[in-house]
Amino acid sequence: MTSTSFGSYVNDFLDGSYTVYNFEEEHSSPILIAPQIAGFQKVGPLYFNETRNNPVLMINLTTEGKGQITLGEEEITLVPGDLVVCSNYYYHRLKAIKNEKWEFY
């Protein structure tokens, strides 16, 4: 497991996953939202991402399979079509469910 000042994670991304990083601070035109990280993830059974006090939004759209998000004390199973928009200031954890495939943007 890897730790940062914002939390802990195990990527466990499978073939077919991709991630695009954009950490540019300044833009020449007004932009409502400038994503810092975007991608499509097929995750393996070890996938885990826990964060809090991170000054960005997380947007997660499950496209196939099932995964789990914990928001505070509540655990929610995510299924295809579920869209989560969450402030990373608040504690949350994303994790794979044993024996379940999970793909998301």
N, C-alpha and C positions, 0 to 999 in steps of 0.2 A: 504494500500500500504506500502511496506517495502522499506527503502532507505539504500544504502551503499555509501561509498565514490566513487563508480564507477557508481551509477545510482539508479533507482527505479524499483521494480518489484512486481507483484502479480502472484504467480505460478499457482493457480487454476488447478492443475493436477488432472485428473479423474482416476478412477480405471483402471488398466492395464498399467499405466505409471511406469517407473522405472528410477532411476538415480544412476550412479556409480561415486564416487569421488576418485581421485588419486592425492593427494597433495605432493607426495614424491618428494623431491628436487634433490636427487642424484641417479644416475643409474650406475650399474656395467658395462654396455656395451653402446656403442654409439647408440643413438636413434634419428631418424630424428624428429619424433613428439611423444610427450608423453602427451596424453589428460589428462587434470585435471578433467573434468566433461564430462561424456558421458551418453546418455540415449535415451529412447523412450518416447515421451510425447503425451498423449491425453489431450488436454486442453479444459477447460470450457470457458464460455463467458467473464469471468473477467481476463483471462490471459493477462499479460502485462509485458514486459521486456525492459527497456531502459538503455543504458550504453554508456560510453565514457571514454577515458583515462585508459583503462584496458589492461594490457600488455599480452593479449592472443588473439588467433584467434577464431572466431566463425564459425562453419561449420553446416549448417542447410539443411536437405533434407526433403521436404514435401512429405509424403507418401499417405495422404488421406485428402480430404476437401480443405479448403482455409484459408489462414492467410494473414497478411499484414506486410510488413517491410517498415520502413521509413529510408532512407539513406540520411542524410542532409535534403534537402527540397523535395526530390522525394519519393512518396509513390508507392509501387509496391505490387500487389496481387500475393501471392505465391500459386501455384496449384501443384497437384501431379507430381513429377519428377523434380520440380525446386530445384536446388542446389545453396546455397548461401555460399560463403567463404568471410568473412569480418574481417578486423582488428578491434578489439574492442577499439583501440585508437580513432577511428573515431565515431562520434555520430551515433547511430542507435536505432531504436525502433521496437520491434516485438509485435504484438497484435492480438488477436482474432477478427474475423469479426462477428458482431451480426447475430445470427441465422445460423451460419456456423459451421460445424464440422471441426477440424483441428488436424492432427496427423503428427508428425515429429520426425526425429532422429537428 
